[in-house]
Amino acid sequence: MSKAFVKDDAAGDDEDVALPELPAGVRNYITPAGYGRLRDELAHLVKVERPEVVRVVSWAASNGDRSENGDYIYGKKRLREIDRRIRFLTKRLDIAEVVDPAARPATDQVFFGATVVYRTAGQDREIRIVGIDEVDPANGRVSWISPIARALLKAREGDVVQLRTPLGVETIEILAVSYAAS
């Protein structure tokens, strides 16, 4: 039967999904630790995970009928996911600009890589300003292009800054700024 008459459930799966985009004209800053994590993930995908999935798909294909072969169908789907992630990581690592916050001279001003302790609404919070590929809000790691980071950037310890939120303007007092290796 011609491929034209076969429904291809995977059509469109190879297109890149919407991943965190960098605003036009900005650099992809990343900490050394974040760069290392992305590089390690890429190496793991290329050297370990992809070859294992290729082995399983090859074995499943040798079993004959592929239309009802779960190992083959899901293996091919997983292979597309791995290849998509490999493409994404390769592009991100190629344009990454590694910035080591620990190499920054001592300062009380907020820049990329800073760990900032601030007070808002009577509550103390701590965040670390990192690259877009390192964001982890649950652990206090926010992107340098996020609204909170933009409000804090270039401010100094003791400064009070305004953060515009959907609920209104929030006043933030910067209590401490530090730069340490991640």
ABEGO torsion letter per residue (X at the ends): XBAAABBBAABGAABBBBBBBBBBGBBBBBBAAAAAAAAAAAAAAAAAAAAAAAAAAAAAAAAEBAAABAAAAAAAAAAAAAAAAAAAAAAAAAABBBBBAAABBBBABBBBGBBBBBBBGGBBBBBBBBBAAABBAAAGBBBAABAAAAAABGBBBGBBBBBBBAAEBBBBBBABBBBBBX
